[in-house]
């Protein structure tokens, strides 16, 4: 397989990274200007950065309840992933299973050598062999494009801003703000809201494009975009009839899933990390036409 590098994704990754870095520096400068301890900022940045870089895959698996399985537990699944990895020229990732009625799959990890590809038990019952291969190829495309780490690190500044927003709330709730520092904390809180909003929009813009790129990657690996189209339709149709309570349990992992499990929350739908299904199918149909030579 000849892997076509997506320069659009590469440009967006670098551009988003530079904007987030600039936003991060401005944010840290404002915090310092209002008296937040320099060492506290350094400790927070280094500590969280270290955890996100080296333990991002374990944190995602822990949050979703996915369990890494050995080859003898699911030999057919391991063989399928091994075949796809040979096609994509990737090292074999760890494979995990997530127990959930929501049919879905995701990939995580800081590099191709430290990747995990996971799927729910329900998606293996729902999809045919070709469809499941196409979904797993989509997840391996995320690994190949190295966009998983970018998304993890991109969420870093949003997480810091969110922590400061919550810190202000609890500080105000328990009387931590007095007349002397109350004004400064209000300014920091407002800045945190702005930083959180901007960083979230940047993450969403990158995330939606990377799904298009992974769909194209799946078509390149399997040479069968029609299988992914069928899989996406099946997954979306099944998710639509699953009770909102079941979808709400896994909603926190939507940024990683191949199709988000939206529980009907209007805000979650507005901030969806994925492009509309119709646009993804149209994109795959275009790739199919290219593969056929017309």
Buried (B, 14 or more C-beta within 10 A) or exposed (E): EEBEEBEEBBEBBEEBBEBBEEBBEEBBEBBEEBEBEEEEBEEBBEEBEEEBBEEBBBEBBEEBBBEBBEEEEBEEBBEBBEBBBEBBEBEBBBBBBBEBBBBBBBBBBBEBEBBBBBBBBBBBEBBEEBBBBBBBBBBBBBBBBBBBBBBBBBBBBBBBBBBBBEBBEEBBEEEEBEEEBEEBBEEBBEBBBEBBEBBBEBBBBBBBBBBBBBBBBBBBBBEBBBBBBBBBBBBBEBBEEBEEEBBBBBBEBBBBBBBBBBBEEEEBEEBBBBBEBEBBBEBBEEBBEEEEEE
